[in-house]
Amino acid sequence: MTRRALAASAAVTALALALTGCVAKADLASAIAVDITDDGCAVAAATAPAGAVTFALANNGTDVNEFEILADDQLRIVGEKENVTPGQEIDFTAHLEPGTYYTACKFQQVGAPIGLAEFTVTGEASAVSAGDEELSDQAVTEYLAYVRSQSAELLPLVEAFAAAYAAGDDETARSLFAATRVPYERIEPTAEAFGDLDPKIDFREVDAVADGLEWTGFHRIEKDLWAPAPGDLNSDGQDAFLDWAPSTPEERQAYADGLVADVTELHDLVTADDFTVSLDAISNGAIALLDEVAAGKITGEEDWWSGTDLSDFAANVQGAGVAFGAVRALAESKGDEGTALATEIDEQFAALEAALAEYGSLESGFVDYATLTDVDKKTLSDEVNALAEPLSQLTATVLGA
């Protein structure tokens, strides 16, 4: 990351959860059964008509679980029921418009989704358009669930990565580095809202020096894993060995423990009952994630030693897309101008994602950033700028300013 201001905490005004709710089993005879186990999430039907869709959840596993309904990007959560305990049977209802969704569960409410399955909602869209307040509440509910989900995925990834690094298993740690960072990069603006957490987790060496901070976190570990050779320069053009030496085993353990502790703190903060985000924080977060790409990833300064910048790039773009998706309906509710803006943003996201796909994917991996030519970087930069321009108008449109 590049040097950045430490953002203030997001607004904590309590907002109603308008999108979802739990209802008594006796009231809904047509509920779709969901068999939840430690390693499965079997939904009895793959389709339902638009409107209120009820799922009869039964946790037949050994520990607490979570049921999620994800949008067609398989990232944005449009409905979730947390804390389904072993042996519990409970109905969960979500209002779903026509489209493609995905259902999944999350054992112990951490890690990647389990039993991801496509779910189709058919029929006509709701005849009555929701008002601004309902759409605002829906956007906040969706995005808050997404942040919490990404944080839950991040923690076990960091624990595995840190353990390999501390043990001196550099080959394994290097193989985990890029993928471990993905959930963090998707929600980075939220992490930046918590004072010094983001600097401790994600500052580069030159940023820490500039701000007079102890250098810790992902990039401190990265330099150990891809140790420079004599004569190498850091991203600031200075001798890579200036005020730096490979970490001792004791120092490695301390850096590993520190990263796990900081990510655990982030997880605890975003999953706290009183944590929420403001509407403008969501739309501005989308903009901020594009700024992250332009400021650090395009230049190759973010992952200077590992060359995994394109993975961070893709995760930032995905996070921006989810934030936009959460407020899109509100933007479109502002009339033709808002609809046209949403359409343009969609088109520019598609163009940027297509350009990025030329170099790999998060699933299969990306090429080393050092292999990109100046022409390649210019092409990506142009696509980022083309998206940033309409995206910069999103907050004003959403807020009706």
N, C-alpha and C positions, 0 to 999 in steps of 0.2 A: 504494500500500500504506500501511497505518498503521504506526505505530512498533511494532517487535517486538524481542524478545530474539534474540541471535545464537545459534542452536542449535549444540550440539556435533556433531561429525561422526558419521555413522551407524556402527554397529558394523561391524567389518571381519573378522569370523569367516568363514573360507572355508566355503562350503556346496556340497554335491554338486549337479550338474545332473541331477536325476532325471528330468526331463521328456523330454529329447531326447538324441540321440547320432548318430554317424556309423557306418555299417557297411560292410563290404566289398561290392562290387557282385556278386561271385560268389554271395553268400549269399541274395540277394533278387532272384528273376527277375521278380517282379510289380511292381517299382518303377514309379511314375508319372513319366514323363519331364517335365522342365522345361527349356525352351529359354530361356536367359538371354541377353539382349542389352543394349546400352547404353540402349535405350529401350523394352524389352519384357520380359515375363515370362510366357511361354506354357506353361501347365500342361496336359498332354495329357488329363487327365480332370478332371471337375468333381465327382466323388463317390467315396467309398471306404467300406468297412465299418469300424465302430468297432474300435479296438485300435491295434496298431502299424502306422502308415502310412508307407511309404517313398517318398521322392521322389528320382529320379535327376537330379541337377542337372548341367547342362552350360553353362558360361559361354562363349558364342560371341561375346562382346563384346570391347572393347578395353582394359578396365580392371577392377579389382577390383569385386565386386558382393556382394550379400547377399540371401538368400532368407528370407522371413518368412511365418509363419502367424499371422493375427490372429483374435481372437475376433469375435463378431457385432457388437460396437460399432465394429469397424474401427480400434481404438486399442490395445487390450491385446494384446501379443504372447505367444502361447502356445508358439511354437517358432521358432527362427531358426538359420540357418547363415551365419556371417559369413566374410569373407575368401575368397570363391570367386574364384580368380584366372583371368585370360583363358586359355582352352584347357583349363581343369580340368574333369574329370568326377568327381563324387563323390556318394555316396548319403547321404541325410539322413533319419533316422527320428524321428517324433514319436508319442507315445501320445495319441490323440484319442478323446474320448467322443462319443456322438451329438450332432449339432447343426450349426449353420451357422457356418462360418469364412470367412476370406478369405485368399487367397494374394497375394503381391506380392514385388517385388524392389526393391533400393535401390542404384542406380548410384553407385559410389565410396563407398557406405555413408553418404551424407549426403543431405539433402533429403527430399522427400515420396516415399511409396511409388509404384512404377511398375507398371503392369499389374495393378492391383487387380482380383481376380476372386473371385466367390463359390465356396465349396467346401463340399459337404455331406457329413457323416459319418452313415451310417445304421446301423441295428441296435440292439442292446441295450447298456446301460451295463455296465461291467466288473462281474463277479460278485463280485470280491474288493475290499473297501473298503480304500483306502490308509490307513496309519496316520498318526498326527500328524506324525511326522518326515518322511514322504514328502510329505504335504500342505504342510508348512512349507517344505520345499525347493522344491516346485513354485511356491508363492506368491512366494518370493524370486526364483526364476529368471524368472518371468513379469514381475514388477514391475521387476526390474533391466533386463530387455530393453526394457521400455516407457520407462524413464527415458533409456536410451541412445538409443533411437529418437527421442524427442522432442528430445533435445539435438542429434542429427544433423539434424533438420528445422530447428531454431532457427538454427543457425549461418549457413547461406546466406541465410536470410531477413534476419537482422541485417546481413549484409554488403551486401545490396542496399539495405536501408533506410538504413544509415549512409552509403553512397556517394551516394544521392540527396540526403540532408540536407547533407553536406559540399559538394556541388556547387551548393547553393542551389536545387535543384529541389524547392521546397516542396510543390508540388501532388502530385508523385509520392510524396514522403516521407509526406505526410499520408494518401495513399491506402493506403500500406503499413503504417502504424503499428499499427492494431488487429490485423491478421492476423499481423504479425511477433511480437507479444506472446503469441499463443495457446499455442505450445509451452512457452514459459517459464511461463505461468500454470498450465499443467497439472501441472508438476513443481516448483512453487515451494518446497515444503518441503525438497526435496532440495538446491536451491540455497542455502537458508538454513543448511544444515549446514556450509557451507564458509566460516566466519569472516566476512570483510568482503565477499565476492563479491556477495551479495544487496544489501547497501546500495549498493555501487558501481553495480550494474545497475539497481536498481528503487526506490531511496528517493525519496520525494516531497520537495519543497523544505522543508516544515516539519519532516519527520523528520530531514533532514540537519542543519538548523540546531539542532534540539533535541539531537542527538548530537554536535555540534561537528565534523561531517565536511564535506569538500568535496562539493558537490552535482554528481553526474555521472549518466550513464545515461539510460534511457528518458525519464524525466520531465523532466530538464533539457532534453533535445532537444524534448520535447513542447511546452514553454512557448515555445521559439523558433518552432515550427511553427504554433502557435495563439497568437500573441503577444497579450498583454492590451492593452486600450485604457486611456488615462488615466482614473483613477477606479475601475478594476476592483480587486477584492479577491481575495486568494488563499484557499485552503481554510481558513486559520486566521483569516480575517477581517481581514487586514492589507493595506496598500497593495501591490498586485502589483508595483510598481516599487521597493519597499524592498529595497536591497542587490541589485538585479537590473537588468540592461540586456540588450537583444538581443545575441547573440553576434556577434563579428567573424568574418570568414571563417576566420581562423587558429584562433579558439576553436572554431568549428564542426568544423574538421578534427580538432582535439585531442579533442573530445567523441566524434566518430564513431570515431576510432581507439581510444579508450579503451573504448567499448562493445564493439567487435569483439574487442579483446584480452581483455576480461573474459569474454565469452561463449565465446571460444576456450578460455580457461582452464577454464571450467565443463565444456565438452565433453571436454577432455583428462582432467579429474579423474574424470568418471563413466564414461569408457571405459577407464580404467586397469585393468590385470589384477587389481589388489588391491582394487578398489572393490566393495563390496556394501552391502546394506541389511539391517537387522534386521527381524524379523517385526513387532515393535511399531512400528517406524518406518513400515511400510506402513500399518497400520491407523490409527495416530495421524496419519499424513500425510493420510488422508481427512478426518479430523476437522479438522485444521489448515486444509485448503482451504476447508471450510465456514466456519471462523472468519474467513478472509480475506474471504469474501463479506460476512459480517455486519459486519466491522469497517471495510471500506473501500468495497466496491462498492455496498452498499445506501445508504450515505450520499452517494454520488457524489463522494467525496473522492479516489478513486484516479486517475482520468484527468480531473482538474479542468478542464483547458484544452480537451481534445479532445472530451469527452463520450462517450467510447467505453467507459465502465464496464461496460456490459452484455456486451460481448465478453469482457472479463476475467472477469466473473461466470460466463458460460457455460463458459469454459475451466477455471475453478476447479471447477465442478460436474462437468465431464467427468473431470478428473483425480481427483476424489474417487470418482467412479463406477468408474474403472479400479482404483484402490487397493482399494476394497471388493470388486470382482470377483476380484482376486487372492487374497484371504483368505476369500472366501465359503464355499468348500468346507470349509475348516477350521472356520469357525463352525458350519456345518451338521453337522459331525461330532460336535459336542458334545451332540447329542440334540435333543429337541423344542424346548427353549428356544432353542437356537442357530438351528434352522430357522425358528422363529417370528420371531426377530429379523431374520434375513436377508430373510424375506418382507416384514416391515414396512418395512425399509430400501428394498427394491425399490419398494414402493408409494409411499413418500415421494419417492424419486428421480423416479419417473414424474410425480408431481403437480407437483414443482418444475420439471421440464423443460417440462411443459405450460404452466405459468404463464409461464415465461420465453419460450416460443415465441410468445406473444402480441405480442412486441415485435421479432421477427426471428429470425435464426439466424446462426451463424458463417459459413455458406456465402453467404448473401445480404446479410448485414450487419444491424445492430441500429439502432433509432432512437437519436437523441441522448438521453442520459440526462436532460437538462434538460427534455425534453418529458413526462416522467413526472409524474403528479400525486402528491400525498401519499397518496391512496388506492391508487394503483398501487404505490407503494413499500411501503406497509403490507401489501398482498397478498403481494408477493414476500418481505418480511421474515417474514411468518407461515409461508410455505412453507419458508423456510430453517430457521426454528426447529423446525418439525415434523419435518424430516429430521435436524436436529442432535441431537434428543433420543435417538432410537434409535441413531444413529451413535455417540454418545458411549459407548455400552455395548459397542462392537465390540471394542476392544482387550482388555478384561477377558474377554469371551467367547472370543476367539481364543486367548488365553494360558491359558484355563482358570482364571482368578483368581477 
